[in-house]
Amino acid sequence: MKKLTALMFLALVSVSVLSGCNTMHGAGQDIEEGGEQIQESAS
């Protein structure tokens, strides 16, 4: 039973970490696009 609990906890942590990376990557792209639009409008 302890092995199953540990495995489920490890899977939950792994999914949380991976989804966090994807979220940060998407946020970085959004910020970059916003900065490009500001540069274009300033020109």
N, CA, C and O atoms as CSV, one atom per row, in Angstrom:
chain,resi,resn,atom,element,x,y,z
A,1,MET,N,N,0.823,-1.204,0.000
A,1,MET,CA,C,0.000,0.000,0.000
A,1,MET,C,C,0.870,1.272,0.000
A,1,MET,O,O,0.543,2.262,-0.654
A,2,LYS,N,N,1.983,1.217,0.750
A,2,LYS,CA,C,2.859,2.383,0.805
A,2,LYS,C,C,3.497,2.644,-0.548
A,2,LYS,O,O,3.696,3.799,-0.925
A,3,LYS,N,N,3.821,1.587,-1.284
A,3,LYS,CA,C,4.424,1.757,-2.606
A,3,LYS,C,C,3.445,2.442,-3.557
A,3,LYS,O,O,3.837,3.314,-4.332
A,4,LEU,N,N,2.178,2.052,-3.498
A,4,LEU,CA,C,1.158,2.653,-4.361
A,4,LEU,C,C,0.980,4.130,-4.028
A,4,LEU,O,O,0.862,4.957,-4.932
A,5,THR,N,N,0.961,4.464,-2.756
A,5,THR,CA,C,0.818,5.856,-2.328
A,5,THR,C,C,2.022,6.680,-2.789
A,5,THR,O,O,1.865,7.802,-3.271
A,6,ALA,N,N,3.214,6.122,-2.639
A,6,ALA,CA,C,4.417,6.831,-3.061
A,6,ALA,C,C,4.429,7.025,-4.573
A,6,ALA,O,O,4.826,8.087,-5.053
A,7,LEU,N,N,4.005,6.029,-5.319
A,7,LEU,CA,C,3.961,6.128,-6.774
A,7,LEU,C,C,2.953,7.179,-7.225
A,7,LEU,O,O,3.228,7.949,-8.145
A,8,MET,N,N,1.800,7.215,-6.591
A,8,MET,CA,C,0.785,8.212,-6.944
A,8,MET,C,C,1.285,9.619,-6.606
A,8,MET,O,O,1.048,10.557,-7.367
A,9,PHE,N,N,1.971,9.771,-5.480
A,9,PHE,CA,C,2.517,11.078,-5.103
A,9,PHE,C,C,3.577,11.529,-6.103
A,9,PHE,O,O,3.601,12.693,-6.505
A,10,LEU,N,N,4.449,10.611,-6.503
A,10,LEU,CA,C,5.488,10.939,-7.477
A,10,LEU,C,C,4.870,11.341,-8.811
A,10,LEU,O,O,5.336,12.289,-9.442
A,11,ALA,N,N,3.834,10.640,-9.246
A,11,ALA,CA,C,3.162,10.975,-10.505
A,11,ALA,C,C,2.523,12.364,-10.408
A,11,ALA,O,O,2.603,13.145,-11.357
A,12,LEU,N,N,1.905,12.673,-9.299
A,12,LEU,CA,C,1.267,13.984,-9.110
A,12,LEU,C,C,2.296,15.107,-9.140
A,12,LEU,O,O,2.062,16.149,-9.752
A,13,VAL,N,N,3.423,14.901,-8.487
A,13,VAL,CA,C,4.482,15.915,-8.485
A,13,VAL,C,C,5.038,16.102,-9.893
A,13,VAL,O,O,5.274,17.230,-10.326
A,14,SER,N,N,5.244,15.005,-10.602
A,14,SER,CA,C,5.782,15.085,-11.967
A,14,SER,C,C,4.852,15.868,-12.884
A,14,SER,O,O,5.307,16.716,-13.651
A,15,VAL,N,N,3.570,15.595,-12.812
A,15,VAL,CA,C,2.597,16.299,-13.644
A,15,VAL,C,C,2.571,17.784,-13.286
A,15,VAL,O,O,2.474,18.632,-14.173
A,16,SER,N,N,2.655,18.100,-12.014
A,16,SER,CA,C,2.645,19.500,-11.585
A,16,SER,C,C,3.860,20.243,-12.115
A,16,SER,O,O,3.740,21.375,-12.585
A,17,VAL,N,N,5.018,19.621,-12.044
A,17,VAL,CA,C,6.251,20.265,-12.521
A,17,VAL,C,C,6.190,20.468,-14.020
A,17,VAL,O,O,6.539,21.542,-14.510
A,18,LEU,N,N,5.755,19.462,-14.759
A,18,LEU,CA,C,5.710,19.577,-16.215
A,18,LEU,C,C,4.702,20.618,-16.672
A,18,LEU,O,O,4.973,21.359,-17.616
A,19,SER,N,N,3.550,20.690,-16.025
A,19,SER,CA,C,2.567,21.688,-16.430
A,19,SER,C,C,3.051,23.086,-16.071
A,19,SER,O,O,2.740,24.044,-16.777
A,20,GLY,N,N,3.796,23.216,-14.999
A,20,GLY,CA,C,4.369,24.514,-14.629
A,20,GLY,C,C,5.358,25.000,-15.672
A,20,GLY,O,O,5.398,26.190,-15.984
A,21,CYS,N,N,6.152,24.097,-16.211
A,21,CYS,CA,C,7.118,24.477,-17.252
A,21,CYS,C,C,6.390,24.967,-18.501
A,21,CYS,O,O,6.777,25.969,-19.103
A,22,ASN,N,N,5.342,24.259,-18.879
A,22,ASN,CA,C,4.584,24.667,-20.061
A,22,ASN,C,C,3.937,26.029,-19.846
A,22,ASN,O,O,3.890,26.846,-20.765
A,23,THR,N,N,3.447,26.271,-18.662
A,23,THR,CA,C,2.807,27.546,-18.370
A,23,THR,C,C,3.816,28.684,-18.440
A,23,THR,O,O,3.522,29.736,-19.008
A,24,MET,N,N,4.992,28.489,-17.873
A,24,MET,CA,C,6.022,29.528,-17.900
A,24,MET,C,C,6.495,29.783,-19.330
A,24,MET,O,O,6.766,30.926,-19.700
A,25,HIS,N,N,6.592,28.742,-20.120
A,25,HIS,CA,C,7.005,28.904,-21.520
A,25,HIS,C,C,5.974,29.744,-22.270
A,25,HIS,O,O,6.336,30.651,-23.018
A,26,GLY,N,N,4.703,29.445,-22.072
A,26,GLY,CA,C,3.636,30.203,-22.730
A,26,GLY,C,C,3.605,31.650,-22.275
A,26,GLY,O,O,3.377,32.555,-23.078
A,27,ALA,N,N,3.835,31.868,-20.983
A,27,ALA,CA,C,3.851,33.240,-20.469
A,27,ALA,C,C,5.016,34.011,-21.069
A,27,ALA,O,O,4.876,35.190,-21.393
A,28,GLY,N,N,6.149,33.369,-21.217
A,28,GLY,CA,C,7.314,34.014,-21.822
A,28,GLY,C,C,7.049,34.427,-23.258
A,28,GLY,O,O,7.458,35.506,-23.687
A,29,GLN,N,N,6.368,33.570,-23.998
A,29,GLN,CA,C,6.034,33.899,-25.389
A,29,GLN,C,C,5.068,35.075,-25.445
A,29,GLN,O,O,5.224,35.958,-26.288
A,30,ASP,N,N,4.080,35.102,-24.566
A,30,ASP,CA,C,3.120,36.207,-24.545
A,30,ASP,C,C,3.812,37.528,-24.236
A,30,ASP,O,O,3.522,38.544,-24.868
A,31,ILE,N,N,4.722,37.521,-23.272
A,31,ILE,CA,C,5.433,38.746,-22.899
A,31,ILE,C,C,6.307,39.217,-24.053
A,31,ILE,O,O,6.390,40.412,-24.334
A,32,GLU,N,N,6.962,38.260,-24.724
A,32,GLU,CA,C,7.813,38.621,-25.857
A,32,GLU,C,C,6.993,39.249,-26.984
A,32,GLU,O,O,7.409,40.249,-27.569
A,33,GLU,N,N,5.841,38.675,-27.289
A,33,GLU,CA,C,4.983,39.231,-28.347
A,33,GLU,C,C,4.492,40.620,-27.974
A,33,GLU,O,O,4.419,41.502,-28.830
A,34,GLY,N,N,4.155,40.824,-26.712
A,34,GLY,CA,C,3.720,42.143,-26.265
A,34,GLY,C,C,4.822,43.175,-26.421
A,34,GLY,O,O,4.567,44.304,-26.843
A,35,GLY,N,N,6.052,42.791,-26.082
A,35,GLY,CA,C,7.189,43.692,-26.237
A,35,GLY,C,C,7.449,44.043,-27.687
A,35,GLY,O,O,7.789,45.184,-27.999
A,36,GLU,N,N,7.292,43.072,-28.578
A,36,GLU,CA,C,7.481,43.337,-30.009
A,36,GLU,C,C,6.441,44.319,-30.531
A,36,GLU,O,O,6.759,45.196,-31.334
A,37,GLN,N,N,5.203,44.175,-30.077
A,37,GLN,CA,C,4.162,45.092,-30.520
A,37,GLN,C,C,4.418,46.512,-30.021
A,37,GLN,O,O,4.149,47.480,-30.732
A,38,ILE,N,N,4.934,46.635,-28.806
A,38,ILE,CA,C,5.257,47.957,-28.278
A,38,ILE,C,C,6.381,48.595,-29.086
A,38,ILE,O,O,6.342,49.792,-29.372
A,39,GLN,N,N,7.390,47.792,-29.457
A,39,GLN,CA,C,8.488,48.326,-30.269
A,39,GLN,C,C,8.000,48.789,-31.622
A,39,GLN,O,O,8.429,49.834,-32.112
A,40,GLU,N,N,7.104,48.025,-32.237
A,40,GLU,CA,C,6.589,48.381,-33.557
A,40,GLU,C,C,5.767,49.668,-33.487
A,40,GLU,O,O,5.856,50.508,-34.382
A,41,SER,N,N,4.973,49.825,-32.439
A,41,SER,CA,C,4.143,51.025,-32.348
A,41,SER,C,C,4.986,52.250,-32.008
A,41,SER,O,O,4.584,53.367,-32.332
A,42,ALA,N,N,6.144,52.078,-31.366
A,42,ALA,CA,C,7.010,53.198,-31.025
A,42,ALA,C,C,7.813,53.672,-32.227
A,42,ALA,O,O,8.289,54.808,-32.244
A,43,SER,N,N,7.966,52.839,-33.207
A,43,SER,CA,C,8.783,53.193,-34.381
A,43,SER,C,C,8.067,54.157,-35.304
A,43,SER,O,O,8.616,54.551,-36.333
